Amino acid sequence: MRADLVIIDDIGLLPVAEDTAEALYRYRLVDAAYERRNLAILSNLHPSGFDELMPKTLANATVDRLLHHAHVVLTGGDSIRLTQAT
């Protein structure tokens, strides 16, 4: 982890395999950055829905680490892309 900030965009569009979820949490990103680096996770999925993406135990551990010391920004409203398209 050499970068001061890592941004993951659109997490949750598709379910991930267990080995991919485990790599995200344990080996690559979330655990490695925990309390050492900044992570920005962007998703249309609420953190409580991460167990739809990955096995529940990994989802719980991932969300627990991500939300500890986190600033959560929830947005709402109409889609800008949809508004521009219509």
KOLDRENRO-369745 format. One record per atom (N, C-alpha, C, O): x, y, z; residue in one letter. Coordinates in Angstrom, 2 decimals. Atoms other than C-alpha are relative to their C-alpha. Example, Ala and Ser with C-alpha at 12.3 -4.5 7.8 and 13.67 -1.06 7.14 Angstrom:
BEGIN
@u: 0.89&v: -1.19&w: 0.00&code: A
@u: 12.30&v: -4.50&w: 7.80&code: A
@u: 0.90&v: 1.20&w: 0.00&code: A
@u: 1.94&v: 1.18&w: 0.66&code: A
@u: -0.82&v: -1.19&w: -0.06&code: S
@u: 13.67&v: -1.06&w: 7.14&code: S
@u: -0.77&v: 1.09&w: 0.73&code: S
@u: -0.26&v: 2.20&w: 0.90&code: S
//
This chain:
BEGIN
@u: 0.85&v: -1.18&w: 0.00&code: M
@u: 0.00&v: 0.00&w: 0.00&code: M
@u: 0.89&v: 1.24&w: 0.00&code: M
@u: 1.27&v: 1.75&w: 1.05&code: M
@u: -0.83&v: -1.20&w: 0.11&code: R
@u: 2.03&v: 2.90&w: -1.29&code: R
@u: -0.83&v: 1.27&w: -0.17&code: R
@u: -0.37&v: 2.36&w: 0.17&code: R
@u: 0.85&v: -1.17&w: 0.24&code: A
@u: -0.85&v: 5.21&w: -2.21&code: A
@u: -0.61&v: 0.49&w: 1.31&code: A
@u: -0.96&v: -0.31&w: 2.18&code: A
@u: 0.64&v: -0.58&w: -1.17&code: D
@u: -2.22&v: 7.59&w: 0.41&code: D
@u: -1.51&v: -0.14&w: -0.06&code: D
@u: -2.18&v: -0.17&w: 0.98&code: D
@u: 1.44&v: 0.12&w: 0.20&code: L
@u: -5.71&v: 7.26&w: -1.06&code: L
@u: -0.27&v: -1.02&w: -1.09&code: L
@u: 0.32&v: -0.96&w: -2.17&code: L
@u: 0.45&v: 0.99&w: 0.99&code: V
@u: -7.32&v: 4.32&w: -2.84&code: V
@u: -1.50&v: 0.19&w: -0.16&code: V
@u: -2.24&v: 0.22&w: 0.83&code: V
@u: 1.42&v: -0.20&w: 0.29&code: I
@u: -10.69&v: 4.83&w: -4.53&code: I
@u: -0.51&v: -1.20&w: -0.77&code: I
@u: 0.06&v: -1.60&w: -1.78&code: I
@u: 0.68&v: 1.09&w: 0.69&code: I
@u: -12.97&v: 1.96&w: -5.49&code: I
@u: -1.37&v: 0.51&w: -0.39&code: I
@u: -2.17&v: 0.88&w: 0.47&code: I
@u: 1.26&v: -0.54&w: 0.52&code: D
@u: -15.87&v: 3.02&w: -7.68&code: D
@u: -0.92&v: -1.13&w: -0.42&code: D
@u: -0.48&v: -2.15&w: -0.95&code: D
@u: 1.06&v: 0.92&w: 0.44&code: D
@u: -19.13&v: 1.17&w: -8.30&code: D
@u: 0.11&v: -1.40&w: 0.59&code: D
@u: -0.20&v: -2.38&w: -0.10&code: D
@u: 0.00&v: 1.31&w: -0.61&code: I
@u: -18.59&v: -1.67&w: -5.86&code: I
@u: -1.46&v: -0.41&w: 0.22&code: I
@u: -2.29&v: 0.40&w: 0.64&code: I
@u: 1.34&v: 0.49&w: -0.21&code: G
@u: -21.68&v: -3.79&w: -5.71&code: G
@u: -0.85&v: -0.12&w: -1.24&code: G
@u: -2.02&v: -0.49&w: -1.15&code: G
@u: 0.78&v: 0.17&w: 1.21&code: L
@u: -22.74&v: -3.78&w: -9.32&code: L
@u: -0.30&v: -1.48&w: -0.27&code: L
@u: -1.38&v: -1.83&w: -0.74&code: L
@u: 0.15&v: 1.44&w: 0.20&code: L
@u: -22.21&v: -7.55&w: -9.48&code: L
@u: 0.51&v: -0.74&w: 1.22&code: L
@u: 1.44&v: -0.27&w: 1.88&code: L
@u: -0.55&v: 0.82&w: -1.08&code: P
@u: -21.75&v: -10.25&w: -6.86&code: P
@u: 1.41&v: -0.46&w: -0.35&code: P
@u: 1.76&v: -0.59&w: -1.52&code: P
@u: -1.37&v: 0.47&w: 0.23&code: V
@u: -18.17&v: -11.42&w: -6.42&code: V
@u: 0.16&v: -1.39&w: 0.59&code: V
@u: -0.54&v: -1.77&w: 1.53&code: V
@u: -0.29&v: 1.34&w: -0.51&code: A
@u: -16.79&v: -14.89&w: -5.88&code: A
@u: 0.64&v: 0.11&w: 1.38&code: A
@u: 1.19&v: 1.15&w: 1.73&code: A
@u: -0.53&v: -0.02&w: -1.36&code: E
@u: -15.69&v: -15.83&w: -2.38&code: E
@u: 1.49&v: 0.31&w: 0.02&code: E
@u: 1.95&v: 1.07&w: 0.88&code: E
@u: -1.44&v: -0.28&w: 0.01&code: D
@u: -12.00&v: -15.80&w: -3.29&code: D
@u: 0.29&v: 1.46&w: -0.33&code: D
@u: 1.27&v: 2.02&w: 0.16&code: D
@u: -0.16&v: -1.41&w: 0.32&code: T
@u: -12.37&v: -12.32&w: -4.78&code: T
@u: -0.36&v: 0.86&w: 1.20&code: T
@u: 0.35&v: 1.83&w: 1.51&code: T
@u: 0.40&v: -0.73&w: -1.20&code: A
@u: -14.20&v: -11.07&w: -1.69&code: A
@u: 1.07&v: -0.12&w: 1.08&code: A
@u: 1.38&v: 0.84&w: 1.78&code: A
@u: -1.04&v: 0.21&w: -0.99&code: E
@u: -11.54&v: -12.59&w: 0.52&code: E
@u: 1.26&v: 0.78&w: -0.37&code: E
@u: 1.93&v: 1.32&w: 0.51&code: E
@u: -1.15&v: -0.79&w: 0.44&code: A
@u: -8.81&v: -10.95&w: -1.56&code: A
@u: -0.22&v: 1.48&w: 0.28&code: A
@u: 0.69&v: 2.17&w: 0.73&code: A
@u: 0.32&v: -1.40&w: -0.28&code: L
@u: -10.56&v: -7.59&w: -1.26&code: L
@u: 0.17&v: 0.30&w: 1.48&code: L
@u: 0.76&v: 1.31&w: 1.85&code: L
@u: -0.07&v: -0.25&w: -1.44&code: Y
@u: -10.82&v: -7.92&w: 2.49&code: Y
@u: 1.36&v: -0.33&w: 0.58&code: Y
@u: 2.05&v: 0.54&w: 1.10&code: Y
@u: -1.09&v: 0.50&w: -0.82&code: R
@u: -7.99&v: -9.99&w: 3.80&code: R
@u: 1.38&v: 0.25&w: -0.59&code: R
@u: 2.31&v: 0.59&w: 0.14&code: R
@u: -1.34&v: 0.02&w: 0.57&code: Y
@u: -5.12&v: -9.93&w: 1.35&code: Y
@u: 0.41&v: 1.28&w: -0.69&code: Y
@u: 1.59&v: 1.61&w: -0.75&code: Y
@u: -0.39&v: -1.10&w: 0.88&code: R
@u: -5.25&v: -6.85&w: -0.75&code: R
@u: -0.26&v: 1.38&w: 0.56&code: R
@u: 0.65&v: 2.22&w: 0.62&code: R
@u: 0.35&v: -1.39&w: -0.14&code: L
@u: -7.09&v: -3.82&w: 0.36&code: L
@u: -0.48&v: 0.40&w: 1.37&code: L
@u: 0.20&v: 1.15&w: 2.08&code: L
@u: 0.65&v: -0.50&w: -1.21&code: V
@u: -9.37&v: -3.40&w: 3.34&code: V
@u: 0.87&v: -0.23&w: 1.23&code: V
@u: 1.10&v: 0.71&w: 1.99&code: V
@u: -0.81&v: 0.29&w: -1.17&code: D
@u: -7.22&v: -5.11&w: 5.94&code: D
@u: 1.36&v: 0.69&w: -0.09&code: D
@u: 1.88&v: 1.17&w: 0.92&code: D
@u: -1.31&v: -0.63&w: 0.17&code: A
@u: -3.96&v: -3.75&w: 4.49&code: A
@u: -0.06&v: 1.51&w: 0.26&code: A
@u: 0.89&v: 2.09&w: 0.78&code: A
@u: 0.14&v: -1.45&w: -0.15&code: A
@u: -5.26&v: -0.17&w: 4.54&code: A
@u: -0.55&v: 0.41&w: 1.36&code: A
@u: -0.46&v: 1.57&w: 1.74&code: A
@u: 0.68&v: -0.31&w: -1.26&code: Y
@u: -7.06&v: -0.39&w: 7.88&code: Y
@u: 0.93&v: 0.78&w: 0.95&code: Y
@u: 1.99&v: 0.29&w: 1.35&code: Y
@u: -0.70&v: -0.92&w: -0.89&code: E
@u: -5.85&v: 2.50&w: 10.07&code: E
@u: 1.39&v: 0.41&w: -0.51&code: E
@u: 2.19&v: 0.95&w: 0.25&code: E
@u: -1.29&v: -0.39&w: 0.58&code: R
@u: -2.89&v: 3.06&w: 7.70&code: R
@u: -0.16&v: 0.90&w: -1.22&code: R
@u: 0.65&v: 1.80&w: -1.44&code: R
@u: 0.21&v: -0.74&w: 1.23&code: R
@u: -4.30&v: 4.47&w: 4.46&code: R
@u: -1.48&v: 0.41&w: -0.10&code: R
@u: -2.32&v: -0.05&w: 0.68&code: R
@u: 1.36&v: -0.46&w: 0.23&code: N
@u: -7.42&v: 6.21&w: 3.18&code: N
@u: -0.64&v: -0.80&w: -1.13&code: N
@u: -0.04&v: -0.99&w: -2.19&code: N
@u: 0.78&v: 0.68&w: 1.03&code: L
@u: -10.06&v: 4.28&w: 1.27&code: L
@u: -1.27&v: 0.78&w: -0.26&code: L
@u: -1.93&v: 1.25&w: 0.67&code: L
@u: 1.28&v: -0.57&w: 0.38&code: A
@u: -12.95&v: 5.78&w: -0.62&code: A
@u: -0.73&v: -1.07&w: -0.80&code: A
@u: -0.26&v: -1.50&w: -1.85&code: A
@u: 0.80&v: 1.04&w: 0.64&code: I
@u: -15.62&v: 3.25&w: -1.56&code: I
@u: -1.28&v: 0.66&w: -0.48&code: I
@u: -2.02&v: 1.25&w: 0.30&code: I
@u: 1.21&v: -0.57&w: 0.57&code: L
@u: -18.38&v: 4.37&w: -3.91&code: L
@u: -0.90&v: -1.13&w: -0.46&code: L
@u: -0.47&v: -2.05&w: -1.14&code: L
@u: 0.92&v: 1.08&w: 0.32&code: S
@u: -21.46&v: 2.24&w: -4.30&code: S
@u: -1.43&v: 0.51&w: 0.02&code: S
@u: -1.76&v: 1.45&w: 0.75&code: S
@u: 1.43&v: -0.24&w: -0.09&code: N
@u: -25.16&v: 2.36&w: -4.97&code: N
@u: -0.63&v: -0.88&w: 1.06&code: N
@u: -1.82&v: -0.77&w: 1.35&code: N
@u: 0.46&v: 0.97&w: -0.99&code: L
@u: -25.46&v: -0.36&w: -2.34&code: L
@u: 0.30&v: 0.51&w: 1.40&code: L
@u: 1.41&v: 0.94&w: 1.70&code: L
@u: -0.19&v: -0.36&w: -1.41&code: H
@u: -25.97&v: 0.45&w: 1.34&code: H
@u: 0.91&v: -1.05&w: 0.65&code: H
@u: 0.84&v: -2.22&w: 0.29&code: H
@u: -0.90&v: 0.97&w: -0.64&code: P
@u: -23.32&v: -1.18&w: 3.57&code: P
@u: -0.71&v: -1.23&w: 0.57&code: P
@u: -0.12&v: -2.30&w: 0.64&code: P
@u: 0.73&v: 1.15&w: -0.54&code: S
@u: -26.00&v: -3.41&w: 5.10&code: S
@u: -0.32&v: -1.03&w: -1.09&code: S
@u: -0.70&v: -2.16&w: -0.77&code: S
@u: 0.28&v: 0.92&w: 1.09&code: G
@u: -26.44&v: -4.99&w: 1.66&code: G
@u: 1.23&v: -0.71&w: -0.55&code: G
@u: 1.13&v: -1.43&w: -1.54&code: G
@u: -1.23&v: 0.63&w: 0.51&code: F
@u: -22.83&v: -6.12&w: 1.23&code: F
@u: -0.07&v: -1.52&w: 0.08&code: F
@u: 0.64&v: -2.21&w: -0.65&code: F
@u: 0.12&v: 1.46&w: -0.06&code: D
@u: -23.87&v: -9.64&w: 2.25&code: D
@u: -0.72&v: -0.57&w: -1.22&code: D
@u: -0.79&v: -1.78&w: -1.39&code: D
@u: 0.55&v: 0.45&w: 1.28&code: E
@u: -25.67&v: -9.79&w: -1.11&code: E
@u: 1.12&v: -0.17&w: -1.03&code: E
@u: 0.95&v: -0.88&w: -2.02&code: E
@u: -1.13&v: 0.04&w: 0.91&code: L
@u: -22.27&v: -9.37&w: -2.81&code: L
@u: 0.96&v: -1.14&w: 0.29&code: L
@u: 1.54&v: -1.74&w: -0.62&code: L
@u: -1.03&v: 0.94&w: -0.43&code: M
@u: -20.12&v: -11.74&w: -0.81&code: M
@u: -0.52&v: -0.80&w: 1.18&code: M
@u: -1.55&v: -0.44&w: 1.75&code: M
@u: 0.45&v: 0.77&w: -1.15&code: P
@u: -20.41&v: -14.37&w: 1.91&code: P
@u: -0.15&v: 0.89&w: 1.24&code: P
@u: 0.62&v: 1.83&w: 1.45&code: P
@u: 0.38&v: -0.85&w: -1.13&code: K
@u: -21.92&v: -12.95&w: 5.09&code: K
@u: 1.16&v: 0.28&w: 0.95&code: K
@u: 1.31&v: 1.42&w: 1.41&code: K
@u: -1.10&v: -0.23&w: -0.94&code: T
@u: -18.84&v: -13.43&w: 7.30&code: T
@u: 1.01&v: 1.00&w: -0.57&code: T
@u: 1.50&v: 1.87&w: 0.15&code: T
@u: -0.91&v: -0.97&w: 0.63&code: L
@u: -16.61&v: -11.58&w: 4.83&code: L
@u: -0.65&v: 1.37&w: -0.12&code: L
@u: 0.01&v: 2.39&w: 0.06&code: L
@u: 0.71&v: -1.27&w: 0.10&code: A
@u: -19.25&v: -8.91&w: 4.31&code: A
@u: 0.00&v: 0.73&w: 1.34&code: A
@u: 0.26&v: 1.93&w: 1.40&code: A
@u: 0.01&v: -0.62&w: -1.33&code: N
@u: -19.53&v: -8.29&w: 8.05&code: N
@u: 1.38&v: 0.55&w: 0.37&code: N
@u: 1.49&v: 1.67&w: 0.86&code: N
@u: -1.36&v: -0.44&w: -0.32&code: A
@u: -15.76&v: -8.09&w: 8.49&code: A
@u: 0.40&v: 1.21&w: -0.85&code: A
@u: 1.02&v: 2.15&w: -0.35&code: A
@u: -0.34&v: -1.10&w: 0.91&code: T
@u: -15.36&v: -5.82&w: 5.46&code: T
@u: -0.69&v: 1.29&w: 0.42&code: T
@u: -0.05&v: 2.34&w: 0.53&code: T
@u: 0.77&v: -1.19&w: -0.39&code: V
@u: -18.12&v: -3.42&w: 6.49&code: V
@u: 0.47&v: 0.53&w: 1.35&code: V
@u: 0.56&v: 1.74&w: 1.55&code: V
@u: -0.48&v: -0.41&w: -1.32&code: D
@u: -16.87&v: -3.38&w: 10.08&code: D
@u: 1.28&v: 0.82&w: -0.12&code: D
@u: 1.40&v: 1.88&w: 0.49&code: D
@u: -1.26&v: -0.73&w: 0.20&code: R
@u: -13.38&v: -2.31&w: 8.98&code: R
@u: -0.22&v: 1.29&w: -0.77&code: R
@u: 0.38&v: 2.32&w: -0.45&code: R
@u: 0.21&v: -1.20&w: 0.80&code: L
@u: -14.67&v: 0.14&w: 6.39&code: L
@u: -0.69&v: 1.11&w: 0.79&code: L
@u: -0.38&v: 2.28&w: 0.60&code: L
@u: 0.77&v: -1.02&w: -0.71&code: L
@u: -17.05&v: 1.91&w: 8.76&code: L
@u: 0.68&v: 0.50&w: 1.27&code: L
@u: 0.30&v: 1.54&w: 1.79&code: L
@u: -0.72&v: -0.46&w: -1.18&code: H
@u: -14.66&v: 2.15&w: 11.71&code: H
@u: 0.83&v: 1.21&w: -0.40&code: H
@u: 1.63&v: 1.12&w: -1.33&code: H
@u: -0.66&v: -1.28&w: 0.31&code: H
@u: -13.33&v: 5.74&w: 11.65&code: H
@u: -0.47&v: 0.60&w: -1.33&code: H
@u: 0.21&v: 1.46&w: -1.88&code: H
@u: 0.43&v: -0.44&w: 1.33&code: A
@u: -15.35&v: 6.35&w: 8.47&code: A
@u: -0.83&v: 1.28&w: 0.05&code: A
@u: -1.43&v: 1.63&w: 1.07&code: A
@u: 0.94&v: -1.08&w: 0.26&code: H
@u: -17.14&v: 9.38&w: 7.14&code: H
@u: -0.92&v: -0.53&w: -1.09&code: H
@u: -0.49&v: -0.75&w: -2.22&code: H
@u: 0.95&v: 0.55&w: 0.96&code: V
@u: -20.26&v: 8.08&w: 5.43&code: V
@u: -0.80&v: 1.15&w: -0.61&code: V
@u: -1.37&v: 1.98&w: 0.11&code: V
@u: 0.75&v: -1.03&w: 0.72&code: V
@u: -21.85&v: 10.29&w: 2.79&code: V
@u: -1.10&v: -0.70&w: -0.78&code: V
@u: -0.84&v: -1.44&w: -1.72&code: V
@u: 1.15&v: 0.56&w: 0.71&code: L
@u: -25.33&v: 9.28&w: 1.71&code: L
@u: -0.59&v: 1.09&w: -0.87&code: L
@u: -0.85&v: 2.20&w: -0.40&code: L
@u: 0.60&v: -0.95&w: 0.91&code: T
@u: -26.74&v: 11.00&w: -1.32&code: T
@u: -1.36&v: -0.52&w: -0.45&code: T
@u: -1.65&v: -1.71&w: -0.32&code: T
@u: 1.31&v: 0.40&w: 0.49&code: G
@u: -30.19&v: 10.94&w: -2.77&code: G
@u: -0.42&v: 0.91&w: -1.13&code: G
@u: 0.33&v: 1.79&w: -1.56&code: G
@u: 0.50&v: -0.84&w: 1.07&code: G
@u: -32.28&v: 12.47&w: -5.44&code: G
@u: -0.01&v: -0.71&w: -1.33&code: G
@u: 0.30&v: -1.90&w: -1.44&code: G
@u: 0.08&v: 0.54&w: 1.35&code: D
@u: -32.75&v: 11.98&w: -9.12&code: D
@u: 1.38&v: -0.14&w: -0.62&code: D
@u: 2.31&v: 0.60&w: -0.28&code: D
@u: -1.23&v: 0.22&w: 0.74&code: S
@u: -30.02&v: 10.68&w: -11.36&code: S
@u: 0.24&v: 1.16&w: -0.97&code: S
@u: -0.65&v: 1.52&w: -1.74&code: S
@u: -0.34&v: -1.08&w: 0.92&code: I
@u: -28.25&v: 13.49&w: -13.21&code: I
@u: 0.01&v: -0.52&w: -1.43&code: I
@u: -0.46&v: 0.16&w: -2.34&code: I
@u: -0.05&v: 0.58&w: 1.35&code: R
@u: -27.65&v: 11.19&w: -16.20&code: R
@u: -1.40&v: -0.22&w: -0.56&code: R
@u: -1.66&v: 0.06&w: -1.73&code: R
@u: 1.36&v: 0.23&w: 0.45&code: L
@u: -31.31&v: 10.23&w: -16.37&code: L
@u: -0.70&v: 1.32&w: -0.31&code: L
@u: -1.41&v: 1.42&w: -1.31&code: L
@u: 0.60&v: -1.31&w: 0.23&code: T
@u: -32.41&v: 13.86&w: -16.07&code: T
@u: 0.50&v: 0.61&w: -1.29&code: T
@u: -0.29&v: 1.17&w: -2.06&code: T
@u: -0.55&v: -0.55&w: 1.24&code: Q
@u: -30.05&v: 14.92&w: -18.87&code: Q
@u: -0.48&v: -0.77&w: -1.22&code: Q
@u: -0.68&v: -0.18&w: -2.29&code: Q
@u: 0.43&v: 0.84&w: 1.14&code: A
@u: -31.14&v: 12.03&w: -21.08&code: A
@u: -1.44&v: 0.28&w: -0.37&code: A
@u: -1.81&v: 0.16&w: -1.54&code: A
@u: 1.40&v: -0.26&w: 0.30&code: T
@u: -34.80&v: 12.95&w: -20.78&code: T
@u: -0.17&v: 1.48&w: -0.22&code: T
@u: -1.28&v: 1.94&w: -0.49&code: T
//
